[in-house]
Amino acid sequence: MEKKLPPHPAIFIALYAVGIPLCYLQLVSPPASLMSLMSLPLLIVASIYYVIFLARLWELAQASPLRIKKPISGEAVGLQNVPLFNFYWLFISHRNLALHLNHLAGQEKIPVTLVTIGCALTVSIVLSPVGFIILAITYFYFYESARCIGRKEK
């Protein structure tokens, strides 16, 4: 069974980058509630793309022989929706995904820039706009690794 590539992270990052500021407009200027309402579809679509992105990356990571936590794609995505546990799970999920993708790329000798595990860990610690920027950069590395690994498997 051929594994599909995840959607490019630029899609959901751009949707979040537009939707989140529109949502915050209501806090700054209450008459701007229409703008806030317009942000809802953007954020829903961005969230759907994000879930697909992570699920497909974890499907690809299942081929890794590393003996560290390797959840199935549904578990990896689903546990991010458990209140309070999601802070811990974000840490585990991104770190282990980086380790598995890097291992697959190294094992297959695929010439790709490895995902910086430090970036994946920093994202989990820094929950702020700076964390969002680091997360966006990390997702581009995740995508590039997945694209190269997917091309090698064909």
LUMVEXKE-712873 format. One record per atom (N, C-alpha, C): x, y, z. Coordinates in Angstrom, 2 decimals. Last residue first. Layout:
<sites>
c1  c2  c3
X  Y  Z
...
</sites>
This chain:
<sites>
c1  c2  c3
9.09  4.27  -3.43
8.43  3.86  -4.68
9.30  2.98  -5.50
10.62  5.15  -1.33
9.87  3.91  -1.15
9.23  3.41  -2.45
11.60  7.63  -2.11
12.54  6.51  -2.05
11.80  5.17  -1.98
9.39  9.25  -1.80
9.92  9.07  -3.14
10.85  7.87  -3.19
9.15  9.17  1.00
8.08  8.64  0.15
8.55  8.38  -1.26
11.49  10.52  1.70
11.32  9.13  2.10
10.25  8.46  1.25
10.92  13.07  0.64
12.08  12.30  0.16
11.97  10.83  0.52
8.60  13.73  2.08
8.59  13.73  0.61
9.74  12.89  0.07
9.48  13.63  4.73
8.43  12.72  4.28
8.41  12.61  2.76
11.34  15.74  4.69
11.77  14.37  5.00
10.75  13.36  4.47
9.60  17.86  4.12
10.68  17.54  3.18
11.20  16.13  3.42
7.96  17.82  6.42
7.39  17.59  5.10
8.48  17.17  4.10
9.79  18.42  8.46
9.03  17.17  8.49
8.53  16.82  7.09
10.54  21.00  7.62
11.54  19.93  7.63
10.86  18.56  7.66
8.10  22.28  8.01
8.66  22.25  6.67
9.74  21.18  6.57
7.83  21.97  10.77
6.90  21.26  9.88
7.41  21.23  8.44
9.81  23.73  11.69
9.96  22.29  11.92
9.05  21.50  10.99
8.64  26.18  11.02
9.91  25.78  10.41
10.10  24.28  10.52
6.39  26.08  12.72
6.23  26.19  11.26
7.49  25.74  10.54
7.62  26.03  15.23
6.82  24.90  14.79
6.64  24.91  13.28
8.72  28.59  15.27
9.62  27.43  15.30
8.88  26.18  14.81
6.31  30.02  15.27
7.28  30.21  14.18
8.23  29.02  14.11
5.19  29.14  17.67
4.47  28.91  16.41
5.42  29.04  15.22
7.01  30.12  19.53
6.85  28.68  19.37
6.16  28.33  18.07
6.43  32.81  19.25
7.77  32.34  18.88
7.72  30.83  18.66
3.83  32.88  20.28
4.04  33.15  18.85
5.43  32.71  18.38
3.98  29.97  22.46
3.81  31.39  22.21
3.93  31.63  20.71
5.17  27.79  24.24
3.82  27.90  23.68
3.49  29.38  23.53
7.92  26.15  24.38
7.57  27.55  24.13
6.20  27.61  23.46
7.99  23.36  24.50
8.23  24.15  25.71
7.71  25.57  25.54
7.53  22.39  22.00
6.72  21.86  23.08
6.86  22.69  24.34
9.48  23.66  20.54
8.07  23.94  20.25
7.21  23.51  21.41
11.75  22.41  21.49
11.51  23.81  21.83
10.05  24.18  21.60
11.60  19.90  20.26
11.48  20.01  21.72
11.14  21.44  22.14
11.96  20.59  17.60
10.75  19.88  17.98
10.53  19.97  19.49
14.49  21.73  17.76
13.34  22.55  17.35
12.04  21.89  17.79
16.00  19.48  18.49
15.92  20.62  19.40
14.76  21.54  19.06
15.94  17.98  16.22
15.16  17.52  17.36
15.00  18.63  18.38
15.66  18.98  13.03
16.37  19.30  14.26
15.49  18.94  15.45
15.55  16.66  10.50
14.73  17.49  11.38
15.52  17.74  12.64
18.07  16.80  7.95
17.41  16.13  9.06
16.62  17.13  9.89
17.80  17.25  4.58
18.16  17.92  5.82
17.37  17.28  6.94
18.60  14.33  2.70
17.61  15.33  3.12
18.12  15.98  4.40
19.32  11.79  0.92
19.95  13.10  1.14
18.90  14.17  1.44
19.01  8.72  2.47
18.28  9.70  1.68
18.90  11.08  1.96
19.73  6.21  3.56
20.74  7.10  2.96
20.09  8.10  2.00
17.99  4.77  5.02
17.86  4.63  3.57
18.87  5.48  2.81
18.78  5.64  7.55
18.82  4.21  7.22
18.80  3.99  5.71
18.24  8.39  7.47
19.60  7.90  7.62
19.76  6.46  7.20
15.45  8.39  7.22
16.27  9.06  6.21
17.72  8.58  6.27
14.74  7.00  9.56
14.39  6.46  8.24
15.25  7.07  7.15
15.73  8.80  11.48
16.27  7.44  11.40
15.97  6.81  10.04
14.15  11.05  11.01
15.60  11.14  10.83
16.22  9.75  10.69
11.65  9.98  11.68
11.90  10.43  10.31
13.40  10.55  10.03
12.09  9.38  14.46
11.74  8.33  13.49
12.02  8.75  12.05
12.70  11.94  15.55
13.64  10.82  15.67
13.36  9.74  14.63
10.35  13.38  14.95
11.64  13.82  14.42
12.65  12.67  14.46
8.54  11.88  16.46
8.37  11.97  15.01
9.68  12.41  14.36
9.49  12.39  19.03
9.60  11.03  18.47
9.40  11.02  16.96
8.92  15.16  19.24
10.27  14.64  19.43
10.42  13.27  18.75
6.14  15.24  18.82
7.04  15.93  17.90
8.47  15.42  18.02
5.17  13.55  20.97
4.80  13.35  19.58
5.82  13.98  18.62
6.14  14.65  23.38
6.49  13.30  22.97
6.29  13.11  21.46
4.95  17.26  23.30
6.38  17.07  23.54
6.84  15.70  23.01
2.28  16.66  23.05
2.92  17.47  22.01
4.43  17.29  22.10
1.80  15.39  25.50
1.80  14.61  24.27
2.45  15.36  23.11
1.84  17.47  27.38
2.84  16.40  27.45
2.95  15.69  26.10
-0.39  18.84  26.43
0.88  19.55  26.59
2.04  18.55  26.65
-2.45  16.95  26.51
-1.94  17.36  25.21
-0.63  18.15  25.31
-3.29  16.72  29.07
-2.36  15.69  28.60
-1.73  16.11  27.28
-5.07  18.98  29.02
-3.86  18.96  29.85
-2.84  17.91  29.42
-7.49  17.15  27.17
-7.11  18.34  27.95
-5.97  18.05  28.92
-6.70  15.61  24.21
-7.02  15.32  25.61
-6.57  16.51  26.45
-5.83  15.95  21.66
-7.11  16.58  22.02
-7.54  16.29  23.45
-3.65  14.47  21.14
-3.44  15.92  21.22
-4.72  16.66  21.60
-4.53  11.93  20.79
-4.07  12.28  22.13
-3.74  13.77  22.26
-5.09  11.87  18.00
-6.16  11.90  18.99
-5.73  12.34  20.38
-2.61  11.65  16.72
-3.43  12.84  16.53
-4.47  12.97  17.64
-1.68  9.19  17.66
-0.80  10.37  17.70
-1.60  11.66  17.58
-3.82  7.49  17.07
-3.46  7.74  18.47
-2.62  9.01  18.58
-3.73  7.51  14.28
-4.93  7.97  14.98
-4.65  8.29  16.43
-1.16  6.42  13.73
-1.48  7.80  13.37
-2.71  8.34  14.10
0.25  4.72  16.56
-0.39  4.70  15.25
-0.89  6.11  14.97
3.35  5.71  18.15
1.90  5.52  18.12
1.39  5.38  16.70
6.08  4.73  19.28
5.65  4.93  17.90
4.15  4.68  17.83
8.68  5.15  21.52
7.22  5.27  21.33
6.88  5.61  19.89
11.46  3.31  20.18
10.90  4.33  21.06
9.43  4.47  20.69
13.12  1.68  18.59
12.31  1.11  19.67
11.91  2.18  20.68
13.15  2.00  15.04
13.53  2.49  16.36
12.58  1.94  17.43
12.43  1.31  12.45
12.67  0.22  13.39
13.09  0.68  14.79
9.81  2.88  10.66
11.05  3.04  11.40
11.23  1.90  12.41
7.34  2.76  9.54
8.37  1.90  8.95
9.69  1.96  9.72
5.83  4.71  10.71
5.62  3.34  11.17
6.68  2.39  10.63
6.12  7.16  9.48
7.08  6.82  10.53
6.92  5.39  11.03
3.88  7.30  7.84
5.18  7.10  7.23
6.21  6.64  8.26
1.97  7.79  9.78
1.85  6.59  8.94
3.19  6.27  8.29
2.87  10.26  10.70
2.98  9.10  11.58
2.79  7.79  10.82
2.23  11.82  8.46
3.62  11.71  8.88
3.81  10.49  9.78
-0.54  11.55  8.46
0.24  10.96  7.35
1.72  10.87  7.68
-1.18  12.91  10.84
-1.55  11.50  10.66
-0.72  10.86  9.56
-0.26  15.55  10.33
0.35  14.71  11.38
0.04  13.23  11.19
-1.98  16.25  8.13
-0.52  16.36  8.06
0.14  15.44  9.08
-4.53  15.96  9.19
-4.12  15.11  8.07
-2.61  15.08  7.96
-4.39  18.01  11.11
-4.63  16.63  11.53
-4.19  15.65  10.43
-4.04  20.24  9.43
-3.02  19.90  10.43
-3.16  18.45  10.88
-6.42  20.29  7.98
-5.17  20.04  7.27
-4.06  19.63  8.24
-8.12  20.89  10.16
-8.30  19.64  9.40
-7.02  19.29  8.65
-7.18  23.42  10.89
-7.10  22.31  11.84
-7.25  20.96  11.14
-7.82  24.91  8.61
-6.42  24.77  9.02
-6.26  23.59  9.97
-10.62  24.75  8.72
-9.91  24.14  7.59
-8.44  23.93  7.94
-11.00  26.21  11.12
-11.48  24.82  11.00
-10.74  24.10  9.87
-9.92  28.70  10.51
-9.31  27.90  11.57
-9.76  26.44  11.51
-11.66  29.54  8.47
-10.23  29.43  8.21
-9.56  28.52  9.25
-14.16  29.62  9.78
-13.92  28.64  8.71
-12.43  28.45  8.40
-13.46  31.75  11.74
-13.85  30.39  12.13
-13.66  29.37  11.00
-13.12  34.28  10.76
-11.92  33.49  11.02
-12.25  32.03  11.32
-15.58  35.43  10.64
-14.98  35.01  9.37
-13.75  34.13  9.60
-15.87  36.13  13.29
-16.72  35.07  12.75
-16.17  34.54  11.42
-14.10  38.24  13.37
-13.84  37.07  14.19
-14.64  35.88  13.68
-15.43  40.00  11.74
-14.11  39.51  11.32
-13.76  38.24  12.09
-17.61  40.46  13.37
-17.82  39.85  12.06
-16.50  39.28  11.52
-16.55  41.79  15.53
-16.96  40.40  15.73
-17.25  39.70  14.41
-15.60  44.34  15.80
-14.99  43.52  14.75
-15.40  42.06  14.88
-16.50  45.66  17.98
-17.34  45.69  16.77
-16.81  44.81  15.64
-14.28  45.18  19.84
-15.49  44.36  19.86
-16.41  44.50  18.65
-11.08  45.09  19.29
-12.16  45.96  18.84
-13.46  45.14  18.78
-9.57  43.17  20.64
-9.08  44.54  20.52
-10.22  45.49  20.20
-11.07  40.85  20.46
-10.59  41.28  21.77
-10.17  42.74  21.74
-11.48  40.62  17.74
-12.64  40.82  18.59
-12.22  41.28  19.99
-9.00  40.02  16.73
-9.55  41.36  16.49
-10.74  41.65  17.40
-8.44  37.37  17.05
-8.05  38.28  18.14
-8.56  39.69  17.93
-9.27  36.37  14.58
-9.98  35.97  15.79
-9.68  36.92  16.95
-7.33  37.39  12.92
-8.72  37.82  12.74
-9.55  37.49  13.98
-5.06  35.97  13.88
-5.18  37.42  14.10
-6.60  37.95  13.89
-5.97  33.31  13.04
-5.75  33.65  14.46
-5.78  35.17  14.69
-6.17  33.35  10.17
-7.33  33.13  11.04
-7.14  33.55  12.48
-3.59  33.73  9.13
-4.65  34.69  8.83
-5.79  34.57  9.84
-2.16  31.62  10.19
-1.58  32.96  10.26
-2.59  34.05  9.94
-3.76  29.43  9.49
-3.64  29.83  10.89
-3.14  31.27  11.02
-3.26  29.47  6.71
-4.63  29.62  7.22
-4.64  30.02  8.69
-0.49  29.07  6.68
-1.05  30.32  6.14
-2.47  30.55  6.66
-0.41  26.51  7.78
0.29  27.61  8.47
-0.26  28.95  7.99
-1.77  24.94  5.94
-2.41  25.21  7.22
-1.70  26.31  8.01
0.04  25.31  3.68
-1.42  25.47  3.59
-2.00  25.81  4.95
2.63  24.71  4.36
2.32  26.11  4.04
0.81  26.34  4.01
2.85  21.95  4.58
2.54  22.72  5.77
2.21  24.19  5.50
1.15  19.98  2.16
2.27  20.88  2.44
1.91  21.76  3.64
-0.19  16.89  3.39
-0.34  18.16  2.68
0.82  19.09  3.06
1.93  13.93  3.23
1.07  14.88  3.95
0.87  16.13  3.11
1.65  11.37  0.74
2.39  12.43  1.38
1.44  13.32  2.16
0.40  8.07  1.28
0.28  9.39  0.69
1.14  10.38  1.46
1.84  4.93  0.70
1.47  5.95  1.67
1.45  7.31  1.00
0.65  2.11  -0.95
1.44  3.33  -1.06
0.93  4.37  -0.06
0.84  -1.18  0.00
0.00  0.00  0.00
0.88  1.25  0.00
</sites>
